[in-house]
Amino acid sequence: MFCGEEIEVAEALGEKKEIQQQDVQNLPMYESIIQTRMAELFAACDNPMKQFKKNSFDDDFTSFCNANRDIFEAMEMVYVGGGQSEEAALKLTDHVLEAARGEIAKETKKSARSQKQMDFNFLVSIQFIPAVRKYPASFTEPFSEKMVERWNETFGANIGLASYDIIAGGFRKKLCYITTAVCVGLGKGPDCPELQILKDYRDQYLETTPEGHALVEEYYDIAPTIVKRMEKSPDSVMLYKELYQDYLTPCIQEIAAGQYEECRAHYQEMVLDLKEKYMQGGSYE
């Protein structure tokens, strides 16, 4: 089953593999498969956020499940062979953490290690864990819960326990109010490239973490009122130019460079600045 057998989507996503007794008796082989394939998975990870698109998510997710079915099968063997215990789930998380740490350690520059960490956070939370939870096996939920807990402890991250259904249903359709107002106000039109870049960043990065989601929610609570007040200002064009120069341009440059956390900081600074400037003591019109 690990030597070039054709992979079927239905089998990868919907049919549980029957485990034979001889399978669980050969745990070293399955652990070796996990170690090798997890190392390959992290080594091949390169800016996964860039590939995370609403229109292609279903196909990409199915492809990811198919490509990594051998890992999931091996993980089930190790979990069942370990008595379906917490110890067995911990052993599986050890293999994942070891592979991630090994790849991060290869980077000599702090900035490169930070970027690698961000890519791996995305890989684990948006691709690997949802694919594991979609796979029909007994290890999936105990492992996923323990994996998220240990990943956050090990790397100081804050990834969540996402699933395919949550992600597939979570692509937002709201307008990016302030960016749209700025682009239109500066004569760039409502479909300018800057707007699409920032929409993609919102949907594909900010919305994937609890903190990012909360930030977006706060933005949508205040943005319509802020836009109304900016439009009524006699200096609206100047306000649009300041927003474009001070916040939108740096954010776009950081997204292009893969500096997603730096962009988040600028985004949050913009929300706080606009909230203080337009919402403090004012009436909601």
PyMOL commands that set and color helices and strands:
alter all, ss='L'
color gray80, all
select helices_A, chain A and resi 9-14+21-24+27-43+48-51+57-67+69-81+86-105+110-134+140-155+164-168+177-185+193-204+206-208+210-232+236-256+260-278
alter helices_A, ss='H'
color red, helices_A
deselect
rebuild
show_as cartoon
